Amino acid sequence: FFKQKTAYEIRPRDWSSDVCSSDLRLEAAHTELLAARVALHRVTGGRSDRLVLQEQDAVAAGVGAPDADALVRSLAAAGRQVAWIAREVWSGLVPSSSTAAPEAVAPGVSVRDGRVHVERVPDLDRGADEMPMGRLLESAALAAERRIPFDRISLGRLRSVGAPTWDVWERAAFLRLLRAGSGAIDVFEALDHEGVLVRLLPEWEHVRSLPQRNAYHRYTVDRHLLETVAQCASLLDAGDASVATGAFDARVARACRRPELLLLGALFHDIDKGRAGDHATLGAVTADRFARRIGLDGEGREILTFLVRDHLLLADTATRRDLSDAAVIDGIAAACAGDGERLRLCYLLTIGDSLATGPAAWSPAKAALVRDLFVKAAASIERGEARTLAADRRSVLTGRLGPVKAAALLERLPEAYVLACEVDEMIEHAALLDAARNGPVVRCEASERDVVVTVVTADRPGLLATLAGAMAAAGLDVTEAGCFATADGLALDVFRASDPFGRAVEQPAAVEALVADVLSGAVDVGKRVAERRRAYARRRGAPGTTSVTIAPDGSASDTVVEVHADDDVGLLA
């Protein structure tokens, strides 16, 4: 501050009423955090101040906590107290030369010195004990939209807020608060800190500082819900700014006619995590109860409960099922009740939820799979069923190849092939199948986004493992594989992969040569994969659980085998 040659002052009037309470809360948080640190050093020998997942059980025992979940939840609450109080102290440093006049923005609400001030209503001055919830929500929406904090005295006044009536004005102000996106996070934190949030949302008590002890989530449940709202609001912002040629997700957001349901779905999608039973099913009941309480219309209640109950539908299906299976696509359309609006909102919630979870939960490959599923399901809803989309592609293919060549190609391949591939890809595959009469054919096409390796060769047992090993040996990380057997004994396998080292972009011919050598037996693929695993294997602690599940109802035509395991070099092979 001195280097900036600007005078600042701490205004003690903002803190005088709360300083003792804050001191006590800081002292309690300090004691708890210090005890956990001492226990961690005893467990690890003083190697680190970072409480990682594998040490949490031992540290919980060291401090006498009931279990690791209780420990992490309590530490999260203590850290939040420290961060919130510290932030408020620093924000109390305001330029002493500030002479801006107060700006009245709503009855009893004004902006002064970069803070939101909430005035007492006359009844409060005469001894009444409640502030209207509508005034709190108006001031909260204002603070979130302008990204400014509450005045300390005003924030203390908010503790006297009464129960919401959820009239049209309160409901509109609450939706304004959610629509503010990331600006609403600090406002929710402030209201929660003052014990006001649970009066507005009693359901919040269950998720406050609730930990998610896994490698995917970087936030506690309550913060994750707020981050999901912020991500969904950002998607809606992009939709508001988009034009017909805008980004795909922005166009989807622009087409939504009930965007407020997306924000409510984001706020409630994990509201019952941590309870016994399926959190999505339980959460749908909670969301319906909330929707009735705030007076949401019938359609809105149905869509909101669908979003909460099925918020994992698209992500699970896209990453665990064959998207070339028409029955899978039609199943998604049926789950959305043939309603394009439900599908659009579910798609956007999937993106927002994944982005708010952490980097491990969202990647270009997963985004592409979810988008592919959305496009196919949207076509299924629009035309009645996914097979109509396949019929359209057959028609276009016939027009470009001619009826004889198109029929010859499609007769050689399974029915799922048409739904799995675009027409341009089919035309390329027809040429590769013709060329494969003289031996195996390998085609590598690389771009900055991904690498596509197409192989046509004689089918044989173990071919998938061999080709997957070749991809690993070439330094490619497979993100999607489409494997098709022709009626005359050939295999048409298409691998989409990321190229972390840029080798395929620089030398696609080298990838083609390596795959060809693996097919011919000139290269020991097992040895090459083992060498790469030793060179690039990720460092990790104790291995996670490996599970194998056979899903008999996962497909009408194929056996679905799900393998859940730690990721590793050559895992697909």
C-alpha positions in Angstrom: 0.0 0.0 0.0 2.8 2.4 0.8 4.5 1.7 -2.6 1.3 2.9 -4.3 1.4 6.1 -2.3 -2.3 5.8 -1.4 -3.6 6.4 2.1 -6.0 3.7 3.4 -7.8 3.5 6.7 -9.6 0.7 8.6 -13.0 1.8 9.6 -13.6 0.3 13.1 -17.2 1.2 13.1 -17.7 -1.6 10.6 -16.3 -4.1 13.0 -17.0 -2.9 16.5 -20.1 -4.9 16.9 -18.6 -8.1 15.7 -14.9 -7.9 16.7 -15.3 -10.1 19.8 -17.3 -12.8 17.9 -14.7 -12.8 15.1 -11.8 -13.1 17.5 -13.5 -16.1 19.1 -14.2 -17.7 15.8 -10.6 -17.1 14.6 -9.2 -18.6 17.8 -11.3 -21.7 17.5 -10.4 -22.1 13.8 -6.7 -21.6 14.7 -6.8 -24.3 17.4 -8.5 -26.8 15.1 -6.2 -26.2 12.1 -3.1 -26.4 14.4 -4.2 -29.7 16.0 -4.7 -31.2 12.6 -1.3 -30.0 11.4 0.4 -31.5 14.4 -1.4 -34.8 13.9 -0.4 -34.8 10.2 3.3 -34.2 11.0 3.1 -37.1 13.5 1.6 -39.4 10.8 4.0 -38.3 8.0 7.1 -37.5 10.0 6.7 -33.8 9.2 7.2 -34.1 5.5 4.3 -31.9 4.4 1.5 -29.6 5.5 -0.8 -31.0 2.8 -3.5 -33.3 4.0 -3.9 -35.7 1.1 -6.6 -38.3 0.9 -4.5 -41.3 2.0 -3.5 -39.6 5.3 -6.9 -38.4 6.3 -8.1 -41.5 8.2 -4.9 -41.5 10.4 -5.1 -37.8 11.1 -8.8 -38.1 12.0 -7.8 -40.7 14.6 -5.0 -38.5 15.8 -7.3 -35.6 16.6 -10.1 -37.7 18.0 -12.5 -37.0 15.1 -15.3 -39.6 14.5 -14.0 -40.3 11.0 -12.1 -38.7 8.1 -15.4 -37.3 6.7 -16.1 -35.4 9.9 -12.4 -34.2 10.1 -12.4 -32.8 6.5 -15.8 -31.2 7.0 -14.7 -29.5 10.2 -11.4 -28.3 8.7 -13.3 -26.9 5.6 -15.6 -25.0 7.9 -12.6 -23.6 9.9 -10.7 -22.6 6.8 -13.8 -20.9 5.5 -14.2 -18.9 8.7 -10.6 -17.7 8.5 -10.8 -16.8 4.8 -14.1 -15.0 5.1 -13.0 -12.9 8.1 -9.6 -12.1 6.6 -11.2 -11.1 3.3 -13.6 -8.8 5.2 -10.8 -7.1 7.1 -8.8 -6.4 3.9 -11.9 -5.1 2.1 -12.3 -2.7 5.0 -9.3 -0.9 3.8 -10.9 1.8 1.6 -9.4 5.0 0.1 -9.7 7.7 2.7 -10.3 10.3 0.0 -13.5 8.6 -1.2 -16.2 11.3 -1.6 -18.7 9.5 -3.8 -22.3 10.2 -2.9 -24.5 7.2 -2.0 -26.4 5.7 -4.8 -30.0 4.6 -4.0 -30.7 1.5 -6.1 -33.9 0.1 -4.4 -36.1 1.0 -1.4 -33.8 0.8 1.6 -30.8 -0.4 -0.4 -27.9 1.8 -1.6 -24.3 1.6 -2.7 -21.7 3.7 -0.8 -17.9 3.4 -0.7 -18.1 0.3 -2.9 -20.4 -1.6 -0.5 -24.0 -2.5 -0.4 -25.9 -0.8 2.5 -29.2 -2.1 3.7 -31.1 0.5 5.8 -33.4 -0.3 8.7 -37.1 0.0 7.9 -39.1 2.2 10.3 -40.7 -0.8 12.0 -37.2 -2.1 13.0 -36.3 1.3 14.5 -39.4 1.0 16.7 -38.4 -2.4 17.9 -39.8 -4.9 15.3 -37.6 -8.0 15.0 -37.7 -8.9 11.3 -36.4 -7.6 8.0 -38.4 -8.5 4.9 -36.8 -11.4 2.9 -37.5 -9.5 -0.3 -35.1 -6.7 0.8 -32.4 -9.2 1.6 -32.8 -10.8 -1.8 -32.8 -7.5 -3.7 -29.6 -6.4 -1.9 -28.0 -9.8 -2.4 -28.8 -9.8 -6.2 -27.3 -6.3 -6.4 -24.1 -7.3 -4.5 -23.7 -10.3 -6.8 -24.4 -8.4 -10.1 -21.9 -5.6 -9.2 -19.5 -7.9 -7.4 -19.2 -5.7 -4.3 -19.5 -6.8 -0.6 -22.1 -5.9 2.0 -21.4 -3.2 4.5 -20.6 -4.9 7.8 -23.4 -3.2 9.7 -25.8 -4.0 7.0 -24.7 -7.6 6.9 -25.3 -7.8 10.7 -28.8 -6.4 10.1 -29.6 -9.2 7.7 -29.5 -11.7 10.6 -32.9 -10.4 11.5 -34.5 -11.4 8.2 -37.9 -13.1 8.4 -38.9 -16.3 6.6 -39.5 -16.0 2.9 -43.0 -15.8 1.5 -41.8 -16.6 -2.0 -44.1 -14.1 -3.7 -43.3 -13.2 -7.3 -40.9 -10.5 -6.2 -38.9 -12.7 -3.9 -38.7 -15.5 -6.5 -37.6 -13.0 -9.2 -34.9 -11.6 -6.9 -33.6 -15.1 -6.0 -33.3 -16.0 -9.7 -31.5 -12.7 -10.3 -29.0 -13.7 -7.6 -28.4 -17.1 -9.3 -28.1 -15.5 -12.7 -25.3 -13.3 -11.5 -23.1 -16.5 -11.8 -19.7 -16.3 -10.1 -20.6 -13.0 -8.5 -23.1 -14.8 -6.4 -20.6 -17.1 -4.8 -19.2 -14.6 -2.3 -22.7 -13.4 -1.6 -23.9 -16.9 -0.7 -20.8 -17.3 1.4 -21.5 -14.1 3.3 -25.2 -15.0 3.9 -24.1 -18.5 5.1 -21.5 -17.0 7.4 -24.2 -14.9 9.1 -26.5 -17.8 9.4 -29.0 -16.3 7.0 -28.8 -18.8 4.1 -30.5 -21.7 5.9 -33.5 -19.5 6.5 -33.8 -19.0 2.8 -32.8 -22.6 1.9 -33.2 -25.0 4.9 -31.8 -27.7 2.7 -28.4 -26.0 2.7 -27.7 -27.1 6.3 -27.0 -30.7 5.1 -24.4 -29.8 2.5 -22.6 -27.0 4.3 -18.8 -27.8 4.2 -19.7 -31.5 3.3 -16.5 -33.0 1.9 -16.2 -35.1 -1.3 -13.2 -37.3 -0.6 -12.2 -38.4 -4.1 -9.8 -37.5 -6.8 -12.4 -35.7 -9.0 -14.0 -33.1 -6.8 -11.9 -30.1 -5.7 -14.7 -28.4 -3.7 -17.0 -29.3 -0.8 -20.5 -30.1 -1.8 -21.9 -26.6 -1.0 -19.2 -24.8 -2.9 -19.5 -27.3 -5.8 -23.2 -26.4 -6.1 -22.4 -22.7 -6.3 -19.6 -23.3 -8.8 -22.0 -25.3 -11.0 -24.5 -22.4 -10.9 -21.7 -20.1 -11.9 -20.7 -22.3 -14.8 -24.3 -22.7 -16.1 -24.8 -18.9 -15.8 -21.6 -18.5 -17.9 -23.1 -20.8 -20.6 -26.2 -18.7 -20.6 -24.1 -15.5 -20.9 -22.5 -17.0 -24.0 -25.9 -17.9 -25.3 -27.1 -14.3 -24.8 -24.1 -13.0 -26.7 -24.1 -15.6 -29.5 -25.3 -15.3 -33.1 -26.3 -18.0 -35.6 -22.6 -18.7 -36.3 -21.6 -18.8 -32.6 -20.1 -21.7 -30.7 -22.1 -24.9 -30.4 -22.8 -24.8 -26.7 -23.8 -21.1 -26.9 -26.3 -21.9 -29.6 -27.8 -24.6 -27.4 -28.0 -22.2 -24.5 -29.6 -19.6 -26.6 -32.3 -22.0 -27.6 -33.4 -22.7 -24.0 -36.8 -21.2 -23.2 -36.6 -22.0 -19.4 -33.0 -21.0 -18.4 -34.1 -20.4 -14.8 -34.6 -24.1 -14.5 -31.0 -24.8 -15.5 -29.8 -22.5 -12.6 -32.2 -24.2 -10.1 -31.1 -27.6 -11.3 -27.5 -26.6 -10.8 -28.2 -25.4 -7.3 -30.0 -28.7 -6.3 -28.4 -31.4 -8.3 -26.2 -32.7 -5.4 -28.3 -31.4 -2.6 -28.7 -34.8 -1.0 -25.2 -36.1 -1.4 -23.9 -37.8 1.7 -27.3 -39.4 2.6 -28.0 -43.1 2.5 -29.4 -44.0 -0.9 -29.0 -42.6 -4.4 -28.4 -38.9 -4.0 -30.0 -38.1 -7.4 -33.2 -39.8 -6.6 -33.4 -38.3 -3.1 -32.4 -34.9 -4.5 -35.3 -35.0 -7.0 -37.7 -35.3 -4.1 -36.0 -32.4 -2.3 -36.1 -30.3 -5.5 -39.8 -31.0 -6.0 -40.5 -29.9 -2.4 -38.5 -26.7 -3.0 -40.3 -26.0 -6.3 -43.7 -26.3 -4.7 -42.5 -24.0 -1.8 -41.5 -21.2 -4.1 -44.6 -21.6 -6.3 -43.0 -22.9 -9.5 -45.4 -23.9 -12.2 -46.2 -27.5 -13.0 -44.0 -27.8 -16.1 -41.2 -26.2 -14.2 -41.5 -28.6 -11.3 -41.4 -31.6 -13.7 -38.4 -30.4 -15.6 -36.5 -29.4 -12.4 -37.0 -32.8 -10.8 -35.9 -34.5 -14.1 -32.7 -32.4 -14.1 -31.8 -33.3 -10.6 -32.8 -37.0 -10.9 -31.0 -37.5 -14.3 -28.1 -35.0 -14.1 -25.7 -37.8 -14.7 -27.6 -39.3 -17.6 -25.7 -37.9 -20.5 -22.2 -38.1 -19.0 -22.7 -41.8 -17.9 -24.2 -42.8 -21.3 -21.7 -41.0 -23.4 -18.7 -42.5 -21.6 -20.1 -46.0 -21.0 -22.3 -46.9 -23.9 -22.0 -47.4 -27.7 -23.3 -44.2 -29.3 -23.7 -46.0 -32.6 -26.5 -48.2 -31.0 -29.8 -46.7 -32.1 -31.5 -48.2 -29.0 -29.1 -46.2 -26.7 -29.9 -43.0 -28.5 -33.6 -43.6 -28.5 -33.4 -44.5 -24.8 -32.0 -41.0 -24.1 -34.8 -39.4 -26.1 -37.3 -41.4 -24.1 -35.7 -40.5 -20.8 -36.2 -36.8 -21.8 -39.8 -37.6 -22.5 -39.3 -36.6 -26.2 -38.8 -33.0 -25.0 -36.0 -31.1 -26.7 -36.0 -28.5 -23.9 -35.2 -31.2 -21.3 -32.4 -32.5 -23.4 -30.9 -29.0 -23.9 -31.1 -28.2 -20.2 -29.6 -31.6 -19.3 -26.8 -31.1 -21.7 -25.9 -27.7 -20.3 -26.1 -29.0 -16.7 -23.8 -31.8 -17.7 -21.2 -29.3 -18.9 -21.6 -27.0 -15.9 -21.4 -29.9 -13.4 -18.3 -31.4 -15.0 -16.5 -28.1 -15.2 -17.3 -27.3 -11.6 -16.0 -30.7 -10.5 -12.4 -30.4 -11.6 -10.1 -31.0 -14.5 -10.3 -34.7 -14.2 -14.0 -34.7 -14.8 -14.0 -32.8 -18.1 -11.7 -33.1 -21.2 -12.0 -32.5 -24.9 -12.6 -36.2 -25.4 -15.5 -36.4 -22.9 -16.9 -33.1 -24.3 -16.9 -34.6 -27.8 -18.7 -37.7 -26.6 -21.4 -35.8 -24.7 -21.9 -33.5 -27.7 -22.2 -36.4 -30.1 -24.8 -38.0 -27.8 -26.7 -34.8 -27.6 -26.8 -34.3 -31.3 -28.0 -37.8 -32.0 -30.6 -37.7 -29.2 -31.8 -34.3 -30.5 -32.2 -35.8 -33.9 -34.1 -38.7 -32.4 -36.5 -36.4 -30.7 -37.0 -34.2 -33.7 -37.5 -37.1 -36.2 -39.1 -39.6 -33.9 -36.3 -42.1 -33.5 -32.6 -42.4 -34.2 -33.1 -44.8 -37.1 -34.5 -41.9 -39.1 -31.2 -40.2 -38.8 -29.5 -43.3 -40.1 -32.0 -43.4 -43.0 -31.1 -39.8 -43.9 -27.4 -40.7 -44.0 -28.0 -43.7 -46.2 -29.9 -41.4 -48.6 -27.0 -38.9 -48.7 -24.4 -41.6 -49.2 -26.4 -43.1 -52.1 -26.5 -39.7 -53.7 -22.7 -39.3 -53.5 -21.5 -42.9 -54.2 -24.3 -44.1 -56.3 -26.8 -46.8 -55.4 -24.6 -49.8 -56.3 -21.4 -48.7 -54.4 -23.4 -47.4 -51.4 -25.4 -50.6 -51.1 -22.2 -52.7 -51.4 -20.5 -50.7 -48.6 -23.5 -50.9 -46.2 -24.2 -54.5 -46.8 -20.6 -55.4 -45.6 -21.0 -53.5 -42.3 -23.3 -53.8 -39.3 -26.3 -51.6 -38.8 -24.7 -49.5 -36.1 -22.0 -48.3 -38.6 -24.3 -45.8 -40.2 -25.2 -44.1 -36.9 -21.5 -44.1 -35.8 -20.0 -42.4 -38.8 -20.6 -39.3 -40.9 -21.1 -39.6 -44.6 -17.7 -38.1 -45.4 -16.1 -40.8 -43.2 -18.1 -43.6 -44.9 -16.8 -42.5 -48.3 -13.2 -42.6 -47.1 -13.8 -46.0 -45.5 -15.2 -47.3 -48.8 -11.9 -46.4 -50.5 -9.8 -48.0 -47.7 -11.8 -51.2 -47.8 -11.1 -51.4 -51.5 -7.4 -50.8 -51.0 -7.3 -53.5 -48.2 -7.7 -56.2 -50.9 -3.9 -56.0 -51.3 -3.1 -56.1 -47.5 -3.6 -54.1 -44.4 -4.2 -50.4 -44.7 -3.4 -47.8 -42.1 -4.4 -44.1 -42.3 -3.3 -41.5 -39.8 -4.9 -38.0 -39.9 -3.6 -35.5 -37.3 -4.9 -32.1 -36.3 -4.3 -29.8 -33.3 -7.5 -31.1 -31.7 -7.0 -34.9 -32.1 -5.6 -37.8 -34.1 -7.7 -40.3 -36.1 -6.1 -43.6 -36.9 -8.1 -45.9 -39.2 -7.0 -49.5 -39.8 -8.4 -52.0 -42.2 -7.0 -55.5 -41.9 -8.1 -59.2 -41.7 -10.1 -59.7 -38.5 -8.6 -62.1 -35.9 -8.9 -62.7 -32.1 -6.9 -60.2 -30.1 -6.8 -57.5 -32.8 -8.2 -54.8 -30.6 -5.5 -55.4 -28.0 -2.8 -55.4 -30.6 -4.0 -52.1 -32.2 -4.5 -50.5 -28.8 -0.9 -51.4 -27.9 0.3 -49.9 -31.2 -1.5 -46.6 -30.3 0.2 -46.6 -26.9 3.6 -47.4 -28.4 3.1 -44.5 -30.8 2.6 -42.1 -27.8 -1.1 -41.7 -28.4 -3.8 -41.7 -25.7 -6.9 -43.3 -27.1 -10.1 -41.5 -26.2 -12.6 -43.3 -28.4 -12.5 -46.5 -30.5 -15.0 -47.7 -33.1 -14.6 -51.3 -34.2 -16.6 -52.8 -37.0 -16.3 -56.3 -38.6 -17.3 -56.7 -42.2 -19.3 -59.6 -43.6 -16.3 -60.8 -45.6 -13.8 -61.1 -42.6 -12.2 -57.7 -42.5 -12.0 -55.4 -39.5 -12.5 -51.6 -39.8 -11.2 -50.0 -36.6 -11.2 -46.3 -36.1 -9.3 -44.8 -33.1 -9.5 -41.2 -31.9 -6.7 -40.2 -29.7 -5.0 -37.2 -28.1 -1.4 -36.6 -29.0 0.3 -35.2 -25.9 3.8 -35.1 -27.5 2.8 -33.9 -30.9 4.4 -36.8 -32.7 1.5 -37.6 -34.9 1.0 -34.0 -36.0 4.7 -33.8 -37.0 5.0 -37.3 -38.5 1.7 -39.0 -39.3 3.5 -41.4 -41.7 5.7 -42.6 -38.8 2.5 -43.6 -36.9 1.2 -45.4 -39.9 4.5 -47.3 -40.3 4.6 -48.3 -36.6 1.0 -49.7 -36.7 1.8 -51.6 -39.9 4.9 -53.1 -38.3 3.0 -54.2 -35.2 0.4 -55.9 -37.5 3.1 -57.7 -39.4 4.8 -58.8 -36.2 8.0 -56.9 -37.0 7.6 -55.0 -33.7 7.1 -56.6 -30.3 4.2 -54.4 -29.2 4.1 -55.8 -25.7 7.7 -54.9 -25.1 7.2 -51.4 -26.6 4.2 -50.7 -24.3 6.1 -51.9 -21.3 9.0 -49.6 -22.1 6.7 -46.6 -22.5 4.9 -47.5 -19.2 8.2 -47.5 -17.4 9.2 -44.1 -18.9 5.9 -42.3 -18.5 3.9 -44.1 -15.8 2.2 -41.6 -13.4 3.4 -41.5 -9.8 0.7 -42.4 -7.4 0.0 -43.8 -4.0 -1.8 -47.0 -3.3 -3.6 -48.4 -6.3 -7.4 -47.9 -6.5 -10.0 -50.6 -6.8 -10.4 -52.4 -10.1 -13.9 -53.6 -10.9 -15.4 -55.4 -13.8 -19.2 -55.3 -14.5 -21.2 -57.0 -17.2 -24.3 -55.0 -18.1 -26.8 -57.3 -19.8 -29.3 -54.5 -20.5 -26.7 -52.1 -21.8 -27.3 -52.9 -25.4 -29.8 -54.9 -27.5 -27.0 -56.4 -29.8 -23.8 -56.4 -27.9 -22.3 -57.5 -24.5 -21.4 -54.5 -22.5 -18.4 -55.0 -20.1 -17.4 -52.0 -17.9 -13.9 -52.0 -16.5 -13.1 -49.3 -13.8 -9.4 -49.0 -13.0 -6.7 -46.5 -12.4 -5.6 -44.9 -15.7 -2.2 -45.9 -17.0 -0.2 -46.1 -20.1 -1.5 -48.9 -22.4 -4.5 -49.6 -20.2 -6.8 -50.2 -23.2 -4.3 -52.7 -24.6 
